[in-house]
Structure formats: structure tokens, C-alpha cells
Amino acid sequence: MRSTTVIVGHGSRDAEANAAFVRWVELYQRLYPRRRVRYAFLELEPPYLGEVLREVAEESEEIVVAPLCLLPAAHVKNDIPLALSALQRDAPSLRLLSAQPLGIHESLVQYWVEQAATVLGDDVERRDWVLLCVGRGSSDVDANSSFYKIARLIAEALGMPSMMPAFVGITWPSLEEAFELVARQRPKGVLLLPYFLFAGTLVRRVESQFAAFAQRYPWIEARHLKPFGPDEVLSRVMEDRILEATGDQKLALPCVSCSYRVPLGRLQEQVGGLKSLLWSMRHQFTHQQAMPHDHAHAPVQKHVLVCTNRDCANKGSVAVALNLQKGLRQAGRHRDIKVTRTSCLGRCGEGPTVAVYPDGIWYRELGPESVQALVEQHLLGDRLLASKVDSIMECRS
């Protein structure tokens, strides 16, 4: 069967981005010379998809349309199916297949892990940094949620617990909103990951905004990665998607994000054969232990949250948490009133910050000297420590 693969790009007003797409198609053809390849654009730049499909239909028995798109959104779900439907009406005997977008793939995650490791080096304590992942943004919730998942997979593989997704348009949070949220965390540094295909107008805009952010907050170290270029990793993922579409390769399980099957950075010690079997057996055994568990302890009556993030910690919040636990233990109430250290509670500059639930009372500037009063008045006596109250949450039934 004479088959042709039509690789589809979005198309851009930026000539550099369009040229990068064409260079990548040429790279893909060199890597997979047995495939008969044409390319087309969806908009803004010829040759357009409809025109290329009609030309290819005259000399092919099968056409595989493969979108070079990072995420599943309107172009993949609507524009390409409409073009294929119109062609099928004119050529009913023609076999038409459509591949999935690049989507969530272990090779893409590993690509960013390697790029980030190179930029960060060995001298960076990654837990003190924020990974800021920036995407295009879509009106399609499926695409946006997939972007969140990809960002989380990269952060997990890098060992960076502070991760912030953001978008340049259409949906939220915007990049400017993300900058403000990141600044409030007071990290040592921010690593910007622009999740885009090829350099272009949007990438330059993101880099310009990031440079302004770095100038506004000079105490936060700012480093950034480059977007996908005409790279072999895109070719490997594209080939996988084409093989899936033609039936030559099937993924029976969602193994891309399964740490039992696919090695993703620091998670790879859980992967494969005996390791995954032992991991699963241990997991099952702990569940069997927990199932008949009877709660012999009394329920928690109050939960005290103490911010021990950098700003509050510098003002003595760790001592506040320890003294709260000590005071409750001395009063014999440490089992039904729990104290938990948290990350930033969003009151930087006003700490140490303490919140008491279910009462919904937030305290500010609560130093070690106020701990005994808080224990006796509020936690044991249910009377507010009025001089330190920051806010009282509204209770709604």
C-alpha cells in the first residue's frame, strides 16, 4: 500500500518559527527515510493542510496525518478531523489515519530533566528553587490539564517540590500572576521552562517578561531553558505516535506516567521487573494491615498550622512550633490538639504566622514570648489572643 505521512505544523507569523518546523521535518525524514513525508500548516503559512491533502490523495492509497502539536486542543480535535472528513467525501476509498499529538511522553519528560540538570548544575539545592513551567494556554480544559500533568512529572523527576504552571494567554494563571506568586515564596532561584515548539514571538515575549521579573526581584536568581528546537527527541516521539495510529504499536496501559514501567529521573529506582513486583507487594501488604484498623485514639479537636517557610523561620517560627507542642504536652492535650509545620501561608513580612482550625483564626507576629498565652487562652480556654489576631475566617453553613 502506497502510504504518505503528512506532518502538520500550526503555522506562525514568525518566519524563524516556520523555518525551524521545516528543518525539523527534514531531520525527521533523514531519521526515517522509509516514510514518504510531506508537510503542511494549519494556518498563517502555506502550504495549507487542505491543499496538501488533495495533492497527496492523487498518488496515495493511505494518508497518515501527524500533528506536531504538544497538547490535544482544538486544532487536533476539530480542524484536522474536518479536513479529513472533507477529503473522505471526495475520495471514499482512500484510507485516512490521524495520529495523536505529542502529548505526555517519557522521552519529552526526560529531555527537560536533562536540559534542567545542565542549566542548574550540581551547585544548586533544587528544593530551594521554583520550577516555573510556561505553556501557550488553551480554551480546552483537556490541554490545560495535560500541561499541569507534564509540569508535575518534570518537577517530580527533577526533585523540585516547588512547581508553578502558567500560561501566556486564554486561561489562568497568567505568567504575570505566576511571577507574583513565585516572588511571595521567596525562593533562592527560579528556573523558567518554556514549553513551546521552536523559538518565535511568544518565546521572545516570555523571555522579555522573565528578564523584567529578574530585574524586579534581584535577590531571586533567575535561569531559563530554551524551547524545543528541531531536535531528535521530537522525531522519536512523532514516530511513536505514527506507529500507534497505524496499528503497529499499541500502549495497552497509561505507562507514560507509571513509575513501575517508565524511568523518570529520580523515580527510576522503582522501575521494572522484580523491583516493581516487590514495590507492589509491599504496597498491598501495608493496605492489608491498614484495612481492619480501629481508631483507638480520640479525634483531633484543633489543628494548629505554623508557617516555617524562610521568612517566618527567620523570625523564630520553628521555636514557636516546638514551644506550642511542648505546652500542649505539659497540659496533656497533645493528642487532641495537633501542631503542624507548613510551608508559606502567604503572609510574608508579617510572621511568624499561625492559623488555628476549625476556629479559622489567623495570628500574625506571634513570637516565642506569646506561645504560652496562645496555649492557655485560645487552645485550652477558647478565648482569642486578641492582640495578635490577623484575621478571622468567615464560617458558612
C-alpha positions in Angstrom: 0.0 0.0 0.0 1.4 3.4 -1.0 1.3 5.5 2.1 2.1 9.1 2.7 2.7 10.8 6.1 1.6 14.4 6.2 3.2 16.2 9.2 1.2 19.2 10.3 2.5 22.3 12.0 0.5 25.2 13.4 2.0 27.9 11.3 3.3 31.2 12.6 3.6 34.9 11.6 7.2 34.4 12.6 9.4 33.3 9.7 12.0 31.9 12.0 9.5 29.5 13.7 8.2 28.3 10.3 11.7 27.7 9.1 12.5 25.7 12.3 9.5 23.5 11.6 10.7 22.8 8.1 14.2 22.0 9.3 12.7 19.5 11.8 10.6 17.8 9.1 13.8 17.4 7.1 15.5 15.9 10.1 12.6 13.5 10.7 12.8 12.4 7.0 16.5 11.7 7.4 16.0 9.6 10.5 13.1 7.6 9.0 13.9 7.5 5.3 11.4 4.7 4.6 8.5 7.0 5.2 7.2 9.2 2.4 6.7 12.6 4.1 5.1 15.8 3.2 4.4 18.8 5.5 1.6 21.4 5.8 0.5 24.2 8.1 -2.9 24.7 9.7 -2.9 28.5 9.3 -0.8 31.6 8.7 1.7 30.0 6.4 1.4 27.9 3.2 1.3 25.1 2.2 -2.1 24.6 3.9 -3.3 21.3 5.1 -6.4 21.0 2.8 -4.3 21.7 -0.3 -1.5 19.2 0.6 -4.1 16.5 1.4 -5.7 16.9 -2.1 -2.3 16.7 -3.8 -1.2 13.6 -1.8 -4.6 11.9 -2.3 -3.9 11.6 -6.1 -0.8 9.5 -5.6 -1.5 7.6 -2.3 -3.7 4.8 -1.0 -3.2 5.7 2.6 -2.6 9.1 4.3 -1.4 9.4 7.9 -1.8 12.9 9.3 0.6 13.5 12.2 0.2 16.8 14.0 3.4 18.3 15.5 1.4 19.7 18.5 2.4 19.4 22.1 -1.1 19.0 23.6 -4.5 17.9 22.5 -6.6 21.0 21.7 -9.0 22.5 19.1 -6.6 22.1 16.1 -6.2 18.3 16.8 -9.8 17.7 17.8 -11.6 19.9 15.3 -9.6 21.3 12.4 -7.8 18.1 11.3 -10.9 15.9 11.6 -12.8 18.4 9.5 -10.1 18.4 6.8 -10.0 14.6 6.7 -13.8 14.4 6.6 -13.9 16.7 3.6 -11.3 14.6 1.8 -13.0 11.3 2.6 -16.2 12.5 0.9 -14.2 13.2 -2.3 -12.1 10.0 -2.0 -14.2 7.3 -0.2 -11.7 4.5 -1.0 -8.7 6.4 0.5 -7.5 5.1 3.9 -7.2 8.1 6.3 -5.5 7.9 9.7 -4.8 10.6 12.3 -2.1 10.4 14.9 -2.3 11.8 18.3 -0.4 15.0 19.3 3.0 14.5 21.1 1.2 14.8 24.4 2.6 13.1 27.6 5.6 11.0 26.6 8.5 9.8 28.7 11.1 11.0 26.2 9.8 14.6 26.4 9.9 14.5 30.3 13.5 13.1 30.2 14.5 15.7 27.7 13.5 18.5 30.0 15.1 16.8 33.0 18.4 16.6 31.1 18.2 20.3 30.0 17.4 21.5 33.5 20.2 19.5 35.0 22.7 21.1 32.6 21.4 24.6 33.4 21.2 24.1 37.2 24.4 22.3 37.6 25.5 20.5 40.8 25.8 23.5 43.0 22.0 24.3 43.2 19.9 22.9 46.1 16.8 22.2 44.0 14.4 22.2 46.9 15.1 25.9 47.4 14.2 26.7 43.8 10.8 27.1 41.9 10.2 25.4 38.6 8.1 27.8 36.5 6.6 26.0 33.6 5.0 28.2 30.9 2.6 27.0 28.2 0.6 28.6 25.5 -2.8 28.2 27.2 -6.0 26.9 25.6 -9.8 27.1 25.9 -9.7 23.3 26.0 -9.5 22.0 29.6 -8.0 18.7 28.4 -5.0 20.5 27.0 -4.6 22.7 30.1 -4.8 19.7 32.5 -2.3 17.7 30.4 0.1 20.6 30.7 -0.3 20.5 34.5 0.5 16.8 34.5 3.6 17.3 32.3 4.8 20.1 34.6 4.3 17.9 37.7 6.1 14.9 36.0 9.1 17.1 35.2 9.2 18.6 38.7 8.9 15.2 40.4 11.8 13.8 38.2 13.9 16.8 39.0 13.3 16.6 42.7 11.8 20.2 42.8 8.8 20.3 45.1 8.0 23.9 44.3 6.4 24.0 40.9 4.3 26.7 39.3 2.4 26.2 35.9 1.5 29.4 34.0 0.1 30.4 30.6 0.7 33.2 28.2 -2.9 33.6 27.1 -6.5 32.5 27.2 -6.5 30.7 30.6 -5.1 31.2 34.1 -2.9 31.6 35.9 -1.2 34.2 33.6 2.6 34.5 33.6 2.4 37.8 35.5 0.2 36.2 38.2 2.7 33.3 38.5 5.6 35.8 38.9 3.8 37.4 41.8 3.1 34.0 43.5 6.6 32.9 43.0 8.1 36.1 44.5 5.9 35.6 47.6 7.6 32.2 48.2 11.0 34.0 48.4 12.9 31.1 46.8 16.6 31.2 46.2 16.0 30.9 42.5 13.5 30.3 39.6 14.0 28.0 36.7 11.8 29.0 33.7 10.8 26.2 31.4 9.1 27.5 28.2 7.0 24.6 27.0 6.9 25.7 23.3 7.8 24.3 19.9 10.7 26.4 18.4 11.6 30.0 19.1 9.2 32.7 18.0 7.1 35.7 19.1 5.6 34.0 22.2 9.0 32.7 23.4 10.6 36.2 23.0 7.7 37.7 24.9 8.1 35.2 27.7 11.9 35.8 27.9 11.3 39.5 28.0 8.8 39.2 30.9 11.2 36.9 32.7 14.1 39.4 32.3 11.8 42.1 33.8 10.9 39.8 36.7 14.6 39.2 37.4 15.3 42.9 37.4 12.3 43.5 39.8 13.5 40.8 42.2 17.3 40.8 42.0 17.6 38.7 45.2 16.0 35.7 43.4 18.4 34.0 41.0 16.8 33.6 37.6 17.8 31.0 35.0 15.8 29.7 32.0 15.8 26.9 29.5 15.2 27.1 25.7 12.1 25.8 24.0 12.1 22.7 21.9 14.2 23.1 18.8 14.5 20.9 15.7 15.6 18.1 17.9 15.7 14.3 17.5 13.6 13.7 20.6 10.6 15.2 18.8 11.3 12.8 15.9 11.3 9.8 18.2 8.0 10.8 19.8 6.4 11.6 16.5 7.4 8.1 15.2 5.8 6.5 18.2 2.5 8.4 17.6 2.5 7.4 13.9 3.1 3.8 14.8 0.2 3.9 17.3 -2.1 5.4 14.6 -1.2 2.8 12.0 -1.7 -0.1 14.5 2.0 -1.1 14.5 2.3 -0.1 18.2 -0.2 0.0 21.0 0.0 1.2 24.5 -2.4 -1.0 26.5 -1.8 0.8 29.8 -1.1 4.5 30.6 2.5 3.7 31.2 3.9 7.1 30.4 3.5 8.4 33.9 3.7 5.0 35.7 6.8 4.8 37.8 6.6 1.0 37.7 7.3 0.9 34.0 8.9 4.1 32.7 12.1 5.5 34.3 11.6 9.2 35.0 14.6 10.9 36.6 14.9 10.2 40.3 11.9 7.8 40.2 13.7 5.1 38.2 14.7 3.1 41.3 11.0 1.9 41.4 11.0 0.7 37.8 11.0 -2.7 36.2 10.7 -6.5 36.8 11.5 -7.6 40.4 11.6 -4.0 41.7 8.1 -3.2 40.6 6.8 -6.5 41.8 8.3 -6.1 45.3 7.1 -2.5 45.4 3.5 -3.6 44.6 3.6 -6.5 47.1 4.8 -4.1 49.9 2.1 -1.6 48.9 -0.6 -4.4 49.0 0.7 -5.7 52.4 0.5 -2.3 54.0 -3.1 -1.9 52.7 -4.0 -5.2 54.2 -2.5 -4.1 57.5 -4.5 -0.9 57.5 -7.9 -2.3 56.5 -9.0 -3.6 59.9 -7.6 -0.6 61.7 -9.7 0.6 64.6 -9.4 4.2 65.7 -8.5 3.8 69.4 -7.5 7.4 69.7 -9.8 10.4 70.2 -10.5 12.6 67.2 -8.4 15.8 66.8 -10.3 18.8 68.2 -8.0 21.6 66.9 -5.3 21.8 64.3 -2.6 24.5 64.6 -0.7 25.4 61.5 2.7 27.2 61.9 4.4 28.6 58.9 8.1 27.6 58.9 9.0 28.9 55.5 12.1 31.0 55.2 10.7 34.4 56.2 8.8 33.2 59.2 11.6 30.8 60.2 14.0 33.7 60.3 11.6 35.4 62.8 11.5 32.4 65.1 8.6 30.3 63.9 10.4 27.0 64.4 10.7 27.8 68.1 7.0 28.8 68.2 6.0 25.4 66.8 8.3 23.5 69.3 7.0 25.5 72.3 3.4 25.0 71.2 3.9 21.3 71.2 5.7 21.4 74.5 3.0 23.4 76.1 0.2 21.1 74.9 2.2 18.1 76.0 2.6 19.5 79.5 -1.2 20.2 79.6 -1.9 16.6 78.4 -3.7 17.9 75.3 -1.1 16.9 72.6 -3.2 14.1 71.3 -6.4 16.1 70.5 -4.7 19.4 69.6 -2.1 18.9 66.8 0.6 21.3 65.7 1.8 21.1 62.1 4.7 23.0 60.4 3.7 24.2 57.0 5.3 26.0 54.0 4.4 29.5 53.1 0.9 30.7 54.3 1.0 33.8 52.2 1.8 36.3 55.0 5.4 37.1 54.2 6.7 40.0 56.2 4.0 39.6 58.9 5.2 36.4 60.6 5.5 34.2 62.4 2.1 33.3 61.1 -0.1 30.8 63.0 -3.6 29.5 62.0 -5.9 27.6 64.3 -8.6 25.4 62.8 -11.5 24.6 62.8 -11.8 28.0 64.6 -10.5 29.8 61.5 -8.3 32.2 63.5 -5.1 33.5 62.0 -2.4 35.1 64.1 0.5 37.3 63.0 3.8 38.3 64.6 3.4 35.5 67.1 6.8 35.4 68.8 8.0 32.7 71.3 7.0 35.0 74.1 3.3 34.8 73.1 3.2 31.0 72.9 2.1 30.3 76.5 -0.7 32.9 76.2 -1.9 31.3 73.0 -1.9 27.8 74.6 -3.7 28.9 77.8 -6.2 31.4 76.3 -7.1 30.0 72.9 -6.1 26.4 72.6 -7.2 25.4 76.2 -9.6 28.2 77.1 -11.3 29.0 73.8 -10.6 32.8 74.2 -8.9 34.7 71.5 -5.4 36.2 71.9 -6.8 39.4 70.6 -3.6 41.4 70.4 -2.2 39.0 67.8 -5.2 38.3 65.7 -4.6 38.8 62.0 -7.9 37.7 60.5 -10.9 35.6 61.4 -12.2 33.3 58.6 -15.9 33.5 57.8 -17.9 30.4 58.7 -20.6 29.4 56.2 -23.1 26.6 56.7 
